[in-house]
Each structure stands twice: as C-alpha cells, then as structure tokens.
Amino acid sequence: MMHARHTARSAARGFTLIELMIVVTILGILAAIALPAYNDYVRRSRIVEATTALADARTRMERHFLDNRTYVGGCQDWSTKSFTIGCDGAATATTYALKATGSASGMGGFEYTINQDNVRTSKGPGAWGSNAACWLTRKGGECS
C-alpha cells in the first residue's frame, strides 16, 4: 500500500525551477533577436507606402503639366498613415520637387524626395543613412 502512494506522488511531478528558468532565458533571447527584425520589417513596409505615394504624386504633377503647360498649382499636400507628402518648395513652370516626411511612430527622420527629372533622394535616421541617388529601402543605405 505504501508503494502505491509513492507511485502516485511520483506521477504528479512538475517542472523544476531550473528548467523553468532555462525556458524563460531562451524565450528572452529569441525575443531580443526577433523584435528588432520585426520592427525593421514594419518600417520597410511603411517605406513602400511613401515611395508609392510619391510615385502617384509625380504622376499627378505630370498630368497637371500636360493639361496646363506648367507645374505651378499642381502640388497638393496630403498624408498617408505614416508619411506627409507635399511640395518641397514652390513649383515653377518647369520644375518641382515632392517630399515625403515620416510622421508615424518609428518613422521620424525618414525623408524621401523626387523631382520632375525623376531624381530620387532619401534620408533615414541613424543606421539607415542617406543616399542622394535613390530611395533607401533597407538599413545601411541599400536602395530599391
């Protein structure tokens, strides 16, 4: 009979404290690796929002020029979820520059521009860097 109680008590065995601490440590390490990568993916998806909006704005400016033979009056400011888009200075009869400025949380410091000649520039915060010849899409100055 004593033997039956001992067996029942052994079957109800749980995890030890050291096993739980190892699992918590492993989860912490995985979270420390995954969270920054996830944040970069979110930023990169928001960058696509800016570049798409700038391409659309450029098309609108060219359509305005075809209709009016001037870029003056063609620029309109608007916002997306993550960026504010508008003219970077005043448009003239033959020139314009459009700019997307990061406005959402985590997008501060990002700026993308395009002009009538399709020249693209970009600036990003910290490790993202800047590039005078293209739009940044990844950290370290990588462009699309």
C-alpha positions as CSV (number, residue, x, y, z in Angstrom):
1,M,0.0,0.0,0.0
2,M,2.8,2.4,0.8
3,H,4.2,1.6,-2.6
4,A,1.0,2.7,-4.3
5,R,1.1,6.1,-2.7
6,H,4.7,6.7,-3.6
7,T,4.0,5.9,-7.3
8,A,1.0,8.3,-7.3
9,R,3.1,11.1,-5.9
10,S,5.9,10.5,-8.5
11,A,3.4,10.7,-11.4
12,A,2.4,14.2,-10.3
13,R,5.9,15.5,-10.7
14,G,6.2,19.0,-12.3
15,F,9.0,21.2,-13.7
16,T,11.8,22.2,-11.6
17,L,12.8,25.9,-11.0
18,I,15.9,25.5,-13.1
19,E,14.0,24.1,-16.0
20,L,11.6,27.0,-15.9
21,M,14.5,29.5,-15.7
22,I,16.1,27.9,-18.8
23,V,12.9,28.2,-20.8
24,V,12.5,31.8,-19.7
25,T,16.1,32.6,-20.7
26,I,15.6,31.0,-24.1
27,L,12.4,32.9,-24.7
28,G,14.2,36.2,-23.7
29,I,17.0,35.5,-26.2
30,L,14.5,34.8,-29.0
31,A,12.5,37.9,-28.3
32,A,15.7,40.0,-28.2
33,I,16.5,38.8,-31.7
34,A,13.0,38.7,-33.2
35,L,11.7,42.1,-32.0
36,P,14.3,44.3,-33.8
37,A,13.9,42.3,-37.0
38,Y,10.1,42.7,-36.8
39,N,10.4,46.5,-36.3
40,D,12.6,46.7,-39.4
41,Y,10.1,44.8,-41.5
42,V,7.3,47.2,-40.3
43,R,9.5,50.2,-41.2
44,R,10.3,48.8,-44.6
45,S,6.6,48.2,-45.3
46,R,5.9,51.8,-44.3
47,I,8.6,53.0,-46.7
48,V,6.8,51.3,-49.6
49,E,3.8,53.5,-48.6
50,A,5.9,56.6,-49.0
51,T,7.5,55.6,-52.3
52,T,4.2,54.6,-53.8
53,A,2.6,57.9,-52.7
54,L,5.5,59.9,-54.2
55,A,5.2,58.0,-57.5
56,D,1.5,58.7,-57.5
57,A,2.1,62.4,-56.8
58,R,4.7,62.6,-59.6
59,T,2.1,61.2,-62.0
60,R,-0.4,63.8,-60.9
61,M,2.2,66.6,-61.4
62,E,3.0,65.3,-64.9
63,R,-0.8,65.1,-65.7
64,H,-1.2,68.7,-64.4
65,F,1.7,69.8,-66.6
66,L,0.2,68.2,-69.7
67,D,-3.1,69.9,-69.1
68,N,-1.7,73.4,-68.1
69,R,1.9,73.5,-69.5
70,T,3.1,74.5,-66.1
71,Y,3.7,72.7,-62.7
72,V,2.5,75.8,-60.8
73,G,-0.7,74.9,-59.0
74,G,-0.3,71.2,-59.4
75,C,1.1,70.4,-55.9
76,Q,-1.3,69.2,-53.2
77,D,-0.4,68.2,-49.7
78,W,-1.8,65.1,-48.2
79,S,-1.0,62.4,-45.7
80,T,-0.8,58.6,-45.6
81,K,-0.8,56.5,-42.4
82,S,3.0,57.0,-41.9
83,F,4.1,60.0,-44.1
84,T,3.1,63.5,-45.0
85,I,3.5,64.2,-48.7
86,G,3.8,67.6,-50.3
87,C,5.9,70.0,-52.4
88,D,9.5,70.7,-51.2
89,G,9.5,74.4,-52.0
90,A,7.4,76.1,-54.7
91,A,6.8,74.5,-58.1
92,T,7.8,76.6,-61.1
93,A,6.6,76.4,-64.7
94,T,9.3,73.8,-65.4
95,T,10.4,72.3,-62.1
96,Y,9.0,70.8,-58.9
97,A,10.2,68.7,-56.0
98,L,8.0,66.4,-53.9
99,K,8.8,65.3,-50.4
100,A,7.5,62.5,-48.1
101,T,8.4,63.1,-44.4
102,G,7.9,60.4,-41.8
103,S,5.1,61.2,-39.4
104,A,4.1,58.0,-37.7
105,S,5.7,56.5,-34.6
106,G,9.1,55.0,-35.6
107,M,9.2,56.8,-38.9
108,G,10.7,60.1,-37.7
109,G,13.8,61.1,-39.6
110,F,12.8,59.5,-42.8
111,E,12.6,61.8,-45.9
112,Y,12.1,60.8,-49.5
113,T,12.1,63.2,-52.4
114,I,11.6,63.1,-56.2
115,N,11.7,65.9,-58.8
116,Q,10.5,66.4,-62.4
117,D,13.6,64.6,-63.8
118,N,12.8,61.5,-61.6
119,V,15.8,62.2,-59.4
120,R,15.3,60.4,-56.1
121,T,16.9,61.2,-52.8
122,S,16.4,59.8,-49.3
123,K,17.5,60.3,-45.7
124,G,16.9,57.9,-42.8
125,P,17.7,58.0,-39.1
126,G,20.9,56.6,-37.6
127,A,22.0,53.3,-39.3
128,W,19.6,53.8,-42.2
129,G,21.9,56.6,-43.6
130,S,21.1,58.7,-46.6
131,N,21.5,58.4,-50.4
132,A,21.5,61.2,-53.0
133,A,20.7,58.9,-55.9
134,C,17.9,56.6,-54.8
135,W,15.3,55.7,-52.2
136,L,16.5,53.8,-49.2
137,T,14.7,50.6,-48.5
138,R,17.0,48.9,-46.0
139,K,19.4,49.9,-43.3
140,G,22.9,50.7,-44.4
141,G,21.9,52.8,-47.5
142,E,20.6,50.0,-49.6
143,C,18.3,51.3,-52.3
144,S,15.5,50.0,-54.5
